Amino acid sequence: MQRRKFLKNSGALTAGMLATPIIAAPNDYANNQKSIDTQSTATIPIAICTWDFGNATSKAWEVLNAGGSSLDAVHQGVMVEENNLDNQTVGNGGRPDRDGNVTLDACIMDKDANCGAVLAIQNIANPISVARKVMEETPHVMLVGKGAEQFAYEQGFEKQNLLTEQSKKEWEEWKKTSQYKPIINIENHDTIGMLAIDEKGDIAGACTTSGMAYKMAGRVGDSPIIGAGLFVDNEVGGATATGVGEEVVRTVGSFLIVELMRQGKSPQEACEEGVKRIIDKNKDKQDFQIGFIAINKKGETGAYCIHPGFTYRTYTKDGHLNNPSGSYLKS
């Protein structure tokens, strides 16, 4: 059942809301670096994602280059990392919470501001696909926990054990000390956020994560929260975030960046302001990382972070590049 049909049929009924995840960024594209902070030349189609997830942007570009929609591009793009067992911070194989349960978060948003999200879902390998089903098949935006899991089964998703032997072994080792000690540019590899513009000029975005390793049971960061971890306005642009999600939520970071672009700032300027807002609220605390990426309607991109080391991927007809982001603090 399509979302609008569902809404119409249900209208009568509705008349009357720290540990250390570690991953080595993919190095298949290490020889293809770009030493600038922003792509100033506007171009579409384009796919852009947080970190050096080149396989993900390759898949997104495959969809875009074949004339596919930006929504399908970001959906299929981030699924690459959800299915990558070597990536222990996204999808299947993600590190568990402190109780040993792998809980996943994801959201997706299309050109018409339709959006869907799942929070703290277990036993489902592709939360981004469930989030899209929430968007397209229900009148809701978010489903949480057991409810999200039950909805996934009803939609035909299979139950899977997501705790791999490697992640289980590391969790058991962690339990010996149970210490939370974030490491810059390691603790923030917990997310892949992706934005795309298709040949029609339409923008979509997706974000998926297993969150902080060994987090408290039930913890959710910014990644599946529309406006915080991801926001898209097809008239303006889109933004997505990575890093310590609690700090992004406090400034509604991705929405802020899109609104700054609406006011005339470039994607780069907007990302820089987004990071500075977070810094202003943490004047005595800078031992964490936040990174933003953004894209405007013309296909111009920007990125900015607190500490050096954050990179982001871009894929256009002009090439596939891993771009170093500018940072508020310098090395």
Secondary structure, 3 states (H helix, E strand, C coil): CCHHHHHHHCHHHHCCCCCCCCCCCCCCCCCCECCCCCCCCCCCCEEEEEECCHHHHHHHHHHHHCCCCHHHHHHHHHHHHHCCCCCCCCCCCCCCCCCCCCCEEEEEECCCCCEEEEEEECCCCCHHHHHHHHHHHCCCCEEEHHHHHHHHHHCCCCCCCCCCHHHHHHHHHHCCCCCCCCCCCCCCCCEEEEEEECCCCCEEEEEEECCCCCCCCCCCCCCCCECCCEEEECCCEEEEEEECHHHHHHHCHHHHHHHHHHCCCCHHHHHHHHHHHHHHCCCCCCCCCEEEEEEECCCCEEEEECCCCCEEEEEECCEEEEEECEECCCC
